Amino acid sequence: MKQGSGESKTTARHFEVFRKEAWKWIRRFGLLNWDWRFVHADLPGLYAQAEWNITARSCTLTLGKDWEAIPVTNEQVKKSAFHEVCEVLLGPMTTLAGARFIGEYDLEEASHQVIRILENAVWAEG
């Protein structure tokens, strides 16, 4: 990175930090009923991204190669991994909220799904 360029690049090592941190939260939140994929690719304007398919229970977390505005640090990479796992955690609610015809029960069920995951993550023994 050039001094003062305002841009920095993620490395293969950063990608491993991203994957490891994501798996930490995937396991902690009990999101093991998803098919998880990880990609290190160009994401213009984004640090990281989560994409999911609710029906297939598959998702891809991507770490962007070029970061603008903030320097790449392991801490920032870890925060990005956490953020993207949370996107998938809330994915069913986000998808339902965007649906044209949903009932109150659907949103309540999705909300309680997230609450139970968080309860298990926060109050887990050991």
Secondary structure, DSSP 4 states (H G I P E B T S, - for coil): --TT-SEEE--HHHHHHHHHHHHHHHHHTT-TTSEEEEEEE--TT-SEEEEEETTTTEEEEEEESEEESS---HHHHHHHHHHHHHHHHTHHHHHHHH-SS--HHHHHHHHHHHHHHHHHHHH---
